[in-house]
């Protein structure tokens, strides 16, 4: 069984790489879901296109892309996002 270190906020699927919002407020596997998250209701960024939005938010350290590894003794997720405690 494949193990995943994080669970996507949008799809609830396990993931080992993707976008992290803030210090772990949300995780996204796909850029489109990240954009949708930041656009949300009443977004202050409605005047920016998607790439401008991502550029500005990245510069302001609102999100970053990374890869995760499962740490020894930490919970992990299945591909369907079920949390497993070792």
N, C-alpha and C positions, 0 to 999 in steps of 0.2 A: 504494500500500500504506500502510495506517495504521501509524504508529509509536507505540510505547508506552515510557514512561520506566522503568517497574518491572514486575515479574512477581509475581502473586499467589502467596503461599506455599501456599495451599490448593488452588488450581485450576491453577496454572502458566500462567495466561492473562495476556497483557499488560494493563497498566492505567496510566492517567494521573491517577487520583484514588482515594483510599481511605485506609485506616488504616495508620499506621506504628507498629510496636512498638519502643520504645526508640529507639535511634539507627540503626535499619535492621535490627534482628534478624530481623524478619518484616514482610510486607506483606499486607494483606487488602483485597479489593474489597467484600466483604459483611460486615455486622455479625455475622451468625450464625457465620461462620468465625472472626472475632475472638473471640467468646464461647467457641467450642469450643476455641480455642487456649489461652485463659486457664483454662478449666475443666480441661483435661488430666487426666492421672492424678494423683491425690493432691492436687488443688487445695485450697488453704487457704481458698477462698472458697465452699465448699459451702453455707454458711449464708445466702448472699445470692442474691436472685433476679437475673435477667439485668441489669435496669436498675440495681439497686444495685451489682452487680459493675462495670459499665461506669463508673458515676459515681465509685466509689472508685478504680478504676484510673486514670481520667482525672485526678482530683484529685492522685494520686500521680505523675503524669506518666509513666505506664507506656506510654501510647499517645496518638496524636493523629490527627486526620483532616486531609488536605492534598491539594493538587493538585501534580503534578510537570510540569516541562517537560524536554524532551530538551536537554541541554547540548551545545554544539558539540564534536565529537571524542569524545564519550562513547558507549559501546555503547547500543543500544536493543533493544526486543523486538517481535516480531510478535504478532498477536492470539493465536497458539498458543504464545507464550512462548519462541520461538526467539530466542536472542541474536544480534544483528547488530553487527559491528564496522565502523565507517565508516573 
